[in-house]
Amino acid sequence: MIPPNGDPLATKLALLPDDPLDPRAASRVLRHARAVLVDEGRPAARLLRVWTGVLLPAVLVACALFYTWGAFRTLREIYVASR
């Protein structure tokens, strides 16, 4: 194995055991993984995924379009209306 070069994550990974887990530890890891997956199925987690994946980008695009529209309207009033 190549020794880690001061990377904390690589150092932690290098400290992991190479032997397979005993059945009790494997069962504990499996229970923890299932609990995390079940927790992600809650309505709040789904709402968070929808917010970050769809709604927030849509709000940001709408704000950018509104700002651009207002900027062009202001520029038109300043430069076109003064002629």
C-alpha positions as CSV (number, residue, x, y, z in Angstrom):
1,M,0.0,0.0,0.0
2,I,1.2,3.5,-0.8
3,P,1.6,5.6,2.4
4,P,-0.8,8.6,2.6
5,N,0.8,12.0,2.0
6,G,-0.7,14.0,4.9
7,D,-4.2,13.6,3.6
8,P,-6.5,13.0,6.6
9,L,-9.0,10.9,4.7
10,A,-6.3,8.7,3.2
11,T,-4.8,8.3,6.7
12,K,-8.2,7.2,8.1
13,L,-8.7,4.8,5.2
14,A,-5.3,3.3,5.8
15,L,-6.1,2.6,9.4
16,L,-9.2,0.5,8.4
17,P,-8.8,-3.2,9.1
18,D,-8.1,-5.5,6.1
19,D,-9.9,-8.4,7.7
20,P,-13.6,-9.0,7.0
21,L,-16.0,-7.9,9.8
22,D,-17.2,-10.5,12.3
23,P,-20.9,-11.3,12.0
24,R,-21.9,-9.0,14.9
25,A,-20.1,-6.0,13.5
26,A,-21.4,-6.7,10.0
27,S,-24.9,-6.9,11.4
28,R,-24.5,-3.6,13.2
29,V,-23.2,-1.9,10.0
30,L,-26.1,-3.3,8.0
31,R,-28.6,-2.1,10.6
32,H,-27.1,1.4,10.5
33,A,-27.2,1.4,6.7
34,R,-30.8,0.4,6.7
35,A,-31.7,3.1,9.2
36,V,-30.1,5.7,7.1
37,L,-31.9,4.5,4.0
38,V,-35.3,4.4,5.8
39,D,-34.6,7.9,7.2
40,E,-34.1,9.2,3.7
41,G,-37.6,8.0,2.8
42,R,-39.3,10.4,5.2
43,P,-41.4,13.2,3.7
44,A,-39.1,15.9,5.0
45,A,-36.2,14.3,3.2
46,R,-38.2,14.0,0.0
47,L,-39.3,17.6,0.3
48,L,-35.6,18.6,0.8
49,R,-34.6,16.7,-2.4
50,V,-37.4,18.4,-4.4
51,W,-36.5,21.8,-3.0
52,T,-32.8,21.5,-3.8
53,G,-33.3,19.7,-7.1
54,V,-36.2,21.5,-8.7
55,L,-37.7,24.4,-6.7
56,L,-34.5,26.3,-5.7
57,P,-33.1,26.3,-9.2
58,A,-36.4,27.4,-10.6
59,V,-36.6,30.3,-8.1
60,L,-33.0,31.3,-8.9
61,V,-33.7,31.3,-12.7
62,A,-36.9,33.3,-12.1
63,C,-35.0,35.9,-10.1
64,A,-32.3,36.2,-12.7
65,L,-34.9,36.6,-15.5
66,F,-36.8,39.3,-13.4
67,Y,-33.6,41.1,-12.7
68,T,-32.6,41.0,-16.4
69,W,-36.0,42.2,-17.5
70,G,-35.8,45.1,-15.0
71,A,-32.3,46.0,-16.1
72,F,-33.3,46.2,-19.8
73,R,-36.4,48.1,-19.0
74,T,-34.4,50.7,-17.0
75,L,-31.8,51.0,-19.8
76,R,-34.5,51.5,-22.4
77,E,-36.1,54.2,-20.3
78,I,-32.8,55.9,-19.8
79,Y,-31.4,55.8,-23.4
80,V,-34.4,55.3,-25.7
81,A,-36.8,57.7,-23.9
82,S,-34.1,60.5,-23.9
83,R,-34.0,60.7,-27.7
